[in-house]
Amino acid sequence: MSATETKINPQWEGVTTAPEMPLPQTMKAWVLGDPEEITLVTKEIPRPGRAEALVRIDAVAICATDLEILTYGTPALIEGGAPFNKGFTPGHEYMGTIAALGPGVDEFEVGDRVTVEIHAGCGQCKRCRMGMYTSCHNYGLNYGTQDKGHRANGFTTNGGFAEYAVNNINTMIRVPDHMSDEEATLVVTAGTSMYGLTELGGLVAGESVVVIGPGPIGLLAVAVAKSLGASPVVLVGTRDNRNQIGRELGADIVINPNSEDVVARIKEITGKGADYVVDCAGTEATVNQAVQMTNRGGRICLAAFPKTAVAFDLGALAVNNIYLYGIRGEGRSATHRAMAFMAEKRFDASLIHTHTFSLEELPTALRYARERIDDAIKVVVSLRQPKPEGDQSDKGVQQ
C-alpha cells in the first residue's frame, strides 16, 4: 500500500497512514464499568507512538481470562489498581490489519494483516533482559508518572473488544493470506501451549507428553506436542466430545478420569511415568495427578491458574528429581513459532473454534463462552464478517 504522512489532528503529526485505509475520528469500543457491566461506547481512535502501530481489529477471540477480568478485575491492572470504571476496554486475543504506523516504524506497512502477542515488556528490567517479558517487573507501571514502557493489551492497556487498538511492533506477527481471521485469533492460544513446552525443554521428540484438561490451551498443547514429535501424546479429559477433538489434533491416547485410574493408566502406557506433563486444568486433583504420573527426572508445566491454594506432595518432587515450571501467557516469542506451525498446516487450530458473533453481540458471545453453551470452546467476535447470533456455519459445534 502506498503510504503518506497524515495527521487527523495536530497530535498525529509523524504518523504514517495510507489513502486506501482512511481513518475515522472515532471508533466503537466496549468498556468495563462495574463488575460484569460492559457497555458499547464511542471513543477516539488511539494514536500510535514510536515503535507502535494502529491495528484495525478484524477478529478477536474470547479467553477465560477475559471472563475473570469482567468479574474480578484481576489480572488486569489499570492505573495501579482494579480496571473497573476507568474506561478500560478488555480483550487480548485479536488480529487485524495495520491502519497506521507510529513515527519511525518501517518494519511493517499499512495494510499488513497481523496477529498479536499480549505482552510488550519494558525492555529494561532484569526479566525483560532475559527474554522473560511476560514476567516484566514493571507490569502495570505504564501510566502517568510511572511510565516504565511495559504494556499488556487487554490487561494493563486497552484491548481488542473495539474497532482499533495500538500495539508495539514487537508484539505483531504477519498473518499469511491463506489463514482466516478466525484462525489467526487462535495463534496466541497456540503460543501459550508452545511456551509451556519450550520451558519444559522444547526437545520433546520421542518423549511421552501428557496433557491434562481439554480446554483451548490443552487441546492446542496436544497439537503442538505432536507437531514437535512427542510420542505418545496422551490427553486427559472428562468431556468426550472435546477428547475427540484432541484425537483429531494428534492425541495418540485419550483417558477419561471418570472411567479410568489416570495415574495407573499413564504408568501402564509409559512404563515408569510420563516424561512431561502439562496441567491445563489447575485443580488440586490434577496437580497431584501430575506429580504422581511423572517419571523420575521428568518435568511438569502448570499452565492453568488455580483459584485457591492447593496442597500437593512436594516431597515426591524432591525425592524423584521432578522439575516444576509455571508459565504466564505466551512468552519467549513462542507465538512466532506457533504461527510458523499453523502457517505450514502442521495442525488445524480452527478445530477449537466453535462460534462466531459480531462486535455488537459481544455480551452474547461472552455468555456462550462463560456458560459453554452448545459446548462452546473458542468463541470469536468477527468485525469484518459479522454473522447472526449463534451462527456456526463455518465450523459447526464440534461433537
C-alpha positions in Angstrom: 0.0 0.0 0.0 1.3 3.5 -0.8 1.9 5.4 2.5 1.6 9.0 3.2 2.2 11.1 6.4 -1.1 12.2 7.7 -2.5 13.8 10.8 -6.1 13.6 11.9 -5.3 16.3 14.4 -2.1 18.0 15.4 -1.2 15.3 17.8 -1.0 12.8 14.9 2.0 14.5 13.2 4.5 12.0 12.1 2.0 9.1 11.9 2.1 7.2 8.6 -1.3 6.3 7.0 -2.4 5.3 3.5 -5.3 6.7 1.4 -6.5 3.1 0.9 -7.3 2.9 4.6 -8.8 6.2 5.7 -9.1 6.6 9.4 -12.3 7.7 11.2 -12.2 10.1 14.0 -13.9 7.7 16.4 -14.5 4.0 16.9 -16.9 1.7 18.7 -15.4 0.1 21.9 -16.8 -1.9 24.8 -15.7 -0.5 28.2 -15.9 -2.1 31.6 -17.9 -0.3 34.3 -18.8 -2.1 37.5 -18.0 -5.9 37.7 -19.9 -7.7 34.9 -21.0 -4.4 33.4 -19.7 -3.8 29.9 -21.1 -1.0 27.6 -20.6 -0.2 23.9 -19.4 3.4 23.6 -17.8 5.7 21.1 -14.1 6.6 21.7 -11.5 8.5 19.8 -9.2 6.1 17.9 -5.8 5.8 19.7 -2.7 7.3 18.2 0.3 5.1 17.7 3.6 6.3 19.1 7.2 5.3 18.4 7.6 1.6 17.9 3.8 1.2 17.6 1.2 0.6 15.0 -2.6 1.2 15.0 -4.3 -2.1 14.2 -7.8 -2.2 12.8 -9.3 -5.2 14.6 -10.8 -7.7 12.3 -11.5 -10.5 14.8 -11.0 -11.2 18.5 -11.4 -14.5 20.4 -12.7 -14.7 23.9 -10.4 -16.2 26.6 -11.3 -17.5 30.0 -9.1 -14.7 31.4 -11.4 -12.1 29.8 -14.2 -13.6 31.8 -12.2 -13.4 35.0 -11.4 -9.7 34.4 -15.1 -8.9 33.9 -15.9 -10.5 37.2 -12.9 -9.9 39.5 -10.8 -7.3 37.7 -7.5 -9.3 38.1 -5.2 -9.9 36.4 -6.0 -6.6 34.7 -4.2 -3.7 36.3 -5.2 -0.2 35.3 -3.6 2.9 36.8 -2.2 0.7 39.6 -5.5 -0.8 40.6 -8.6 -2.6 39.5 -9.9 -1.9 36.0 -13.5 -1.0 36.9 -15.0 2.3 35.8 -11.8 3.6 34.2 -12.9 3.5 30.5 -11.0 0.3 30.1 -11.5 -2.0 27.0 -10.7 -5.7 27.7 -9.9 -8.3 25.1 -6.4 -9.6 24.2 -6.6 -12.5 21.6 -7.1 -10.4 18.4 -5.8 -10.0 14.9 -6.4 -7.3 12.3 -4.9 -5.0 9.6 -2.4 -2.3 10.2 -4.1 1.0 9.7 -1.3 3.5 10.7 2.4 3.4 11.7 3.9 5.4 14.5 6.9 7.7 13.9 10.0 5.8 12.7 8.2 2.5 12.2 9.3 0.8 8.9 9.2 -2.9 10.0 5.6 -3.2 8.8 3.4 -1.5 6.2 -0.1 -0.1 6.3 -2.4 -3.0 5.0 -0.4 -5.8 6.6 -2.5 -8.4 8.3 -1.2 -9.2 11.7 -2.0 -11.2 14.8 -0.7 -10.1 18.2 1.0 -11.2 21.3 -0.3 -9.7 24.5 2.9 -8.5 26.3 5.5 -6.0 25.3 7.9 -5.8 28.2 9.6 -2.7 29.4 12.9 -3.9 27.9 14.9 -2.6 30.8 14.2 -4.8 33.9 16.1 -7.9 34.7 13.4 -10.3 33.4 12.9 -8.5 30.1 16.7 -8.6 29.5 16.5 -12.3 30.0 13.7 -12.5 27.4 11.0 -13.2 30.0 8.8 -10.2 29.1 5.7 -11.9 30.4 7.3 -11.7 33.8 8.3 -8.0 33.4 9.0 -6.4 36.8 7.2 -3.2 35.6 3.8 -5.0 34.9 1.2 -2.3 35.1 3.5 0.6 35.8 2.9 2.3 32.5 0.5 5.2 33.3 1.0 8.7 34.5 4.4 9.4 36.1 5.2 5.7 36.2 5.9 5.3 32.5 8.0 2.2 32.5 7.2 1.0 29.0 5.5 -2.3 29.8 2.1 -2.9 28.2 -0.2 -5.9 28.1 -3.1 -5.2 25.8 -6.4 -6.1 27.4 -4.7 -6.3 30.8 -2.8 -3.0 31.5 -3.8 -1.1 28.4 -6.9 -1.0 26.2 -7.5 -4.3 24.3 -9.4 -5.7 21.4 -13.1 -5.5 22.1 -13.1 -2.5 19.9 -12.6 -1.4 16.3 -8.9 -0.3 16.7 -6.1 -0.9 19.1 -2.4 0.2 19.4 0.3 -2.4 19.5 4.0 -2.4 20.0 5.7 -3.7 16.8 7.4 -6.4 18.9 4.0 -8.0 19.6 2.9 -8.3 15.9 3.2 -11.3 13.6 2.3 -11.3 10.0 -0.7 -13.5 9.0 -0.4 -15.4 5.7 -3.1 -14.8 3.1 -4.4 -18.3 3.3 -5.2 -18.1 7.0 -8.7 -16.9 8.0 -9.2 -14.1 10.5 -10.8 -16.5 13.0 -7.9 -19.0 12.9 -5.4 -16.1 13.3 -7.0 -15.2 16.6 -6.0 -18.6 17.9 -2.3 -18.1 17.4 -1.8 -16.6 20.9 -3.5 -19.7 22.4 -1.2 -22.0 20.5 1.7 -19.7 21.5 0.8 -20.3 25.2 0.9 -24.0 24.6 4.2 -23.7 22.7 5.7 -21.6 25.6 4.8 -24.3 28.1 6.7 -27.0 26.0 9.5 -24.5 25.5 10.0 -24.1 29.2 10.0 -27.9 29.6 13.0 -28.1 27.3 11.5 -27.9 23.9 13.1 -31.1 22.6 10.2 -33.4 23.2 10.6 -35.6 20.1 10.3 -39.3 21.1 9.3 -38.3 24.7 6.0 -39.0 26.3 3.8 -36.0 26.9 0.6 -36.0 29.0 -1.8 -33.0 28.7 -4.4 -32.7 31.4 -7.5 -30.7 30.5 -9.1 -30.4 27.0 -9.7 -26.6 27.1 -8.3 -24.4 24.3 -4.8 -24.4 25.7 -4.8 -28.1 26.5 -6.1 -29.1 23.1 -3.5 -26.9 21.3 -0.9 -28.3 23.6 -1.7 -31.7 22.2 -1.3 -30.4 18.7 2.0 -28.6 19.4 3.4 -31.6 21.3 2.5 -33.9 18.4 4.0 -31.5 15.9 7.2 -31.4 17.9 7.4 -35.2 17.6 6.4 -36.3 21.1 5.3 -39.9 21.4 3.0 -40.9 22.8 0.8 -37.8 23.4 -1.9 -38.5 25.9 -4.9 -36.3 26.6 -6.7 -36.5 29.9 -10.3 -35.1 29.9 -13.8 -35.7 31.1 -15.7 -34.3 28.1 -15.9 -37.0 25.4 -16.6 -34.5 22.5 -13.6 -32.4 23.4 -11.5 -35.6 23.8 -12.5 -36.4 20.2 -11.1 -33.0 19.0 -7.9 -33.9 20.9 -7.7 -37.1 18.8 -8.1 -35.0 15.6 -5.3 -32.7 16.8 -2.9 -35.6 17.4 -3.6 -37.3 20.7 -2.4 -40.9 20.5 -4.4 -42.0 23.6 -7.3 -40.3 25.4 -8.1 -41.0 29.1 -11.4 -40.1 30.8 -10.7 -39.9 34.5 -14.4 -40.6 35.2 -13.9 -44.2 33.9 -10.2 -44.9 34.5 -7.5 -44.5 37.1 -5.4 -41.8 35.3 -2.1 -42.4 37.2 -2.2 -46.2 36.8 -3.1 -45.9 33.2 -0.3 -43.5 32.4 2.2 -45.8 34.2 0.8 -48.7 32.2 1.3 -46.8 28.9 4.7 -45.3 29.7 6.3 -47.9 31.9 7.6 -45.7 34.7 5.7 -42.5 34.2 5.5 -39.6 31.7 8.5 -37.6 30.7 6.5 -34.4 30.5 3.1 -33.4 32.0 1.3 -30.2 31.1 -1.6 -29.4 33.5 -4.1 -27.2 31.9 -6.8 -27.8 34.4 -5.3 -26.2 37.5 -7.1 -28.1 40.3 -5.7 -29.7 43.4 -6.7 -33.1 42.0 -4.9 -32.6 38.6 -1.8 -31.1 40.2 -1.5 -34.2 42.4 -2.1 -36.4 39.4 0.6 -34.7 37.5 3.1 -35.3 40.4 2.1 -38.9 40.7 2.3 -39.7 37.0 5.6 -38.1 36.1 8.7 -40.2 35.7 11.8 -39.7 37.8 13.7 -36.8 36.3 10.6 -35.7 34.4 9.1 -32.2 34.1 5.7 -30.7 34.9 4.3 -27.5 33.5 1.5 -25.7 35.3 -0.4 -23.8 32.5 -3.5 -23.0 34.5 -4.1 -20.7 37.4 -5.8 -22.4 40.4 -8.4 -20.3 42.0 -7.3 -21.2 45.5 -4.1 -22.6 47.2 -3.6 -26.3 46.5 -1.9 -29.0 48.6 0.4 -31.4 46.8 3.2 -33.9 47.5 6.2 -31.7 47.4 8.4 -34.5 48.8 7.6 -36.6 45.8 9.1 -33.9 43.6 12.3 -33.7 45.6 12.8 -37.5 46.0 12.1 -38.2 42.3 14.1 -35.2 41.0 11.0 -33.9 39.2 11.1 -30.3 37.9 8.1 -28.0 38.2 7.5 -25.0 36.0 4.9 -22.3 35.8 4.1 -20.2 32.8 2.3 -16.9 32.3 1.0 -16.2 28.8 2.9 -16.6 25.6 6.5 -15.7 26.5 9.8 -16.1 24.7 8.4 -15.4 21.3 6.5 -18.7 21.4 3.7 -17.1 19.4 6.0 -16.6 16.4 6.9 -20.3 16.5 3.2 -21.3 16.8 2.4 -19.2 13.8 5.1 -21.0 11.8 3.5 -24.3 12.6 0.0 -23.1 11.8 1.0 -21.4 8.6 2.5 -24.7 7.4 -0.6 -26.6 8.4 1.2 -28.7 10.9 -2.1 -28.8 12.8 -5.6 -27.3 12.4 -6.2 -24.9 15.2 -9.6 -23.9 13.8 -11.0 -27.2 15.2 -11.4 -25.5 18.5 -13.3 -22.5 17.0 -17.0 -23.3 17.6 -19.0 -20.0 17.5 -18.8 -16.6 15.8 -20.6 -13.4 16.7 -20.5 -9.7 15.7 -19.0 -6.9 17.8 -22.4 -5.7 18.8 -23.2 -9.2 20.1 -20.3 -9.3 22.5 -22.4 -9.8 25.6 -24.0 -12.9 24.0 -20.6 -14.1 22.9 -19.3 -13.8 26.4 -22.3 -15.7 27.7 -21.7 -18.5 25.3 -18.0 -18.7 26.4 -18.8 -18.5 30.1 -21.7 -20.9 30.2 -20.2 -23.2 27.5 -23.5 -23.0 25.6 -23.5 -25.7 22.8 -20.2 -26.8 24.3 -18.5 -23.6 23.1 -14.7 -23.8 23.2 -13.4 -20.8 21.4 -15.9 -18.1 20.7 -14.7 -15.5 18.1 -16.1 -12.0 17.6 -15.7 -11.0 13.9 -15.7 -7.3 12.9 -15.3 -7.8 9.2 -17.9 -10.5 8.5 -20.4 -10.4 11.3 -22.8 -13.4 11.5 -26.2 -13.8 13.1 -26.3 -14.8 16.8 -25.2 -18.4 17.3 -24.3 -19.0 13.7 -21.9 -21.9 13.4 -21.9 -22.0 9.6 -18.1 -22.0 9.4 -17.3 -24.8 11.8 -20.4 -26.0 13.5 -20.5 -27.2 17.0 -17.8 -29.9 17.5 -19.1 -33.2 18.5 
